[in-house]
Structure formats: C-alpha cells, structure tokens
C-alpha cells in the first residue's frame, strides 16, 4: 500500500494540525497506517537521515511526500533525490536565509526540547537547496496571507509545478487545510476511486 510521509516544520512536531488532519482522513478510509508522521530532529542533517530511512524502508510500496514550511524545504530536496511526488505547503524555500534570524537558543513548545541553532546548521541547510526543481513532481500550496514567509519566493523557486493551489489571504498554517485532505490522499494514490 502506498504511504504519505508528512514532514513537519521548524519547532513543530509529528502532532501538528496538518499531520493530524491527514491521519484522521486516512483513518476514515480504514487505512490509518497510510500516513507516516515522524518527530524529526531539530538538526537538519539528522532530520534528513531520519526521513531517508523512512523513504528507503517504504520505497517499494510507493511513497509521496508532504511538507509544511521547513518540512516543504526538506520535501523538495528528498523529492529530487528519490524522484518522488511531493506536496509543498507554504514551503520555506529560503530556509538557510530565513533561519539565520533564529540562531541561538531555541525552545520547541510542542516537544519541550531546548537546543541551540548554530551556523553549522545553516551550512547543513545550504546543502539541501534545490536549484532546478523537476516541475512534474510537485503540488505547490500557498496562501498569500502567510505572515512568516513571502509566498512570492515559493512561486519563484517553483515556477512550474504539476499542480498549484494559490489562495489569497490565509496564513502560514494554511487556513482550512482540511478542505484538501481527500484530494491529498488521491494525489498520493492512497484513495483510489
């Protein structure tokens, strides 16, 4: 059975709203194991190793990626590396630049982890930048009201995609994300009607 790998964002967790929405949608069709949502390390290189292990363990079954914010940045890198379909939700396409403003002590309110974000972590992020995305791999989902990221940067980074959901207003969390849960499961070939 095909699986959907949800990749959470910076200082978030496997229990984020979007992960929960997708998990519940999979449960409604009696496929609760179809959505994988791991808790990722705050260290970029370690998070990528975790995700690569999950991809490699599920590759034969078929796997689709979905990432939000920093998770979208990770998803793009992994989509290119493994030639996988990926849904990018308000992706942090300039993560190595954006996270410069967060260097120093950090606290993740979802996991209660305290840690220090350093310049070495920015170097790890720089190694994951996708400069020439393969258009037919992606579904880009953006809302113009994103208060954290400039949606125009995502449009510049992914000028052509297999699918685009571009909405006015909204916010960084992607308001009313649950509207898309069924279509996301279809895109991932979990729900076949």
Secondary structure, 3 states (H helix, E strand, C coil): CCEEEEECCCCCCCCCHHHHHHHHHHHHCCCHHHEECCCCCCCHHHHHHHHHHHHHHHCCCCEEEEEECHHHHHHHHHHHHHCCCEEEECCCCCHHHHHHHHCEEEEECCCCEEEEECHHHHHHHHCCCCCCCCHHHEEEEEECCCCCCCHHHHHHHCCCCCEEEEECCCCCCCCCHHHHHHHHHHHCCCCCC
